Structures are given as structure tokens and as C-alpha cells.
Amino acid sequence: MATETMKLRVKTGEKDGKNFWDDCGVLFVNKNDDGAVTSVTVRHNMFPNVEMVAFPPKSD
């Protein structure tokens, strides 16, 4: 099973045309051997002890 990892960032400000960003979490996309998404896990710094998981809808 493969996992794709993405940073979650939030824009915290702008000055002199420069954007400032804060890394606020990580998104993990879990896939099976066929490449289909099996689940998504989010870890966010606003909820340090909470693991949020989402599953794609199952086909009937």
C-alpha cells in the first residue's frame, strides 16, 4: 500500500508582495496496490491529539 503525503499550509500574512505561510498539518492519502484511495488521514496542529480519518464512498 502506498501513501502520499501533503503539507497543509495557511497564509499568515503578506508584506511587500511576499506571502508568509505557516505549516499547520499533514494530509496522508493511503492507496491500495491498484492506486485507488483507501483512506485519508489528517493531522492538524489545532487538534494535536485528534486523528481525523475519511474514507471514500463505497460503490454499491
ChimeraX attribute file (.defattr): number of C-alpha atoms within 10 A of each C-alpha:
attribute: neighborCount
match mode: 1-to-1
recipient: residues
	/A:1	11
	/A:2	14
	/A:3	16
	/A:4	11
	/A:5	14
	/A:6	12
	/A:7	14
	/A:8	16
	/A:9	13
	/A:10	12
	/A:11	11
	/A:12	10
	/A:13	10
	/A:14	10
	/A:15	7
	/A:16	5
	/A:17	6
	/A:18	8
	/A:19	10
	/A:20	12
	/A:21	13
	/A:22	11
	/A:23	13
	/A:24	14
	/A:25	17
	/A:26	16
	/A:27	18
	/A:28	16
	/A:29	19
	/A:30	18
	/A:31	16
	/A:32	12
	/A:33	8
	/A:34	8
	/A:35	11
	/A:36	13
	/A:37	17
	/A:38	17
	/A:39	15
	/A:40	18
	/A:41	15
	/A:42	19
	/A:43	19
	/A:44	17
	/A:45	12
	/A:46	9
	/A:47	11
	/A:48	9
	/A:49	9
	/A:50	11
	/A:51	10
	/A:52	12
	/A:53	13
	/A:54	11
	/A:55	11
	/A:56	10
	/A:57	7
	/A:58	6
	/A:59	4
	/A:60	3
